[in-house]
Amino acid sequence: MKRTNLAKKLTAMVMTGAMVMSMGMTAFAEGNTPQLTVGEDNTIELKKYLQVESEYVLAPDADFTFTITSDDTVNSNGEPAFGSNSHIVYPGELGGIYFSTNDSGAKVYASTISFDPAKTYTYTTDETTRKTSINDKTTLTIDPAAFSKLGIFRYKIIETNPTADGVTKVTGEYYLDVYIVDNGNGKEVSNVIAFTDDTDTNTKASELAFTNEYATTDLTVKKVVTGNQGNKSETFQFSITVTS
């Protein structure tokens, strides 16, 4: 009888331990909001917003290049550092996340979004800021199998400074935390968190979006008719050519 009671107690202890472990892993996988939307093919979107004064402004002839690298600052002391969410955060591993693959199948860690004055764009207006912008996007792919272990891995995404005249950068950089877990079917992505500051927990972003402004100036065209025989009611036509 005593052995039976002891066995029951041990069983209860094991079950309790299993429940604690399960709860801990659930919190690890789902306890961070907001999080970026991850597609079924393990992709996330990177959006580019170019703010203009109105829909009558043509897009500039400009290229915007983005790069993603491992954020090794979380490992500055030689050991995994505690991140902004109290979990150990590792530097992002090479091959874990990338923009595309080249002709040989190698992963590419940079992407360029180009705007063209000759292209027709859809202009949208933000209901909060009332600012008009033209938008484009590219895609990042996460490869769970490329990670050597489970955990949280941090990457840094930056936009290089645009070289087009009148284009200024608004958004700085993002820090991307990728959560790799194993729920019994091998390594998989549980969620992805984006920060604008890797030391501040209050800088989580609901989307991965870079914003630039394109400043334009007014051009005044004036026709002056002089002389006592000038016909001031005559109609004059003008054509303006804009070159980049």
Sequence and secondary structure as in RCSB ss.txt:
>XXXX:A:sequence
MKRTNLAKKLTAMVMTGAMVMSMGMTAFAEGNTPQLTVGEDNTIELKKYLQVESEYVLAPDADFTFTITSDDTVN
SNGEPAFGSNSHIVYPGELGGIYFSTNDSGAKVYASTISFDPAKTYTYTTDETTRKTSINDKTTLTIDPAAFSKL
GIFRYKIIETNPTADGVTKVTGEYYLDVYIVDNGNGKEVSNVIAFTDDTDTNTKASELAFTNEYATTDLTVKKVV
TGNQGNKSETFQFSITVTS
>XXXX:A:secstr
 HHHHHHHHHHHHHHHHHHHHHHHHHHHHH   S     TTSEEEEEEEEEES TTS   SEEEEEEEEE GGGG
TTSS EE TTSSEEEE  TTSEESEE TTS EE EEEEEE TTS   EEE TTT  EEEEEEEEEEE GGG SSS
EEEEEEEEE    STTEEE   EEEEEEEEEESSSSEEEEEEEEES TT GGGEESSEEEEEEE           
 STT  TT           
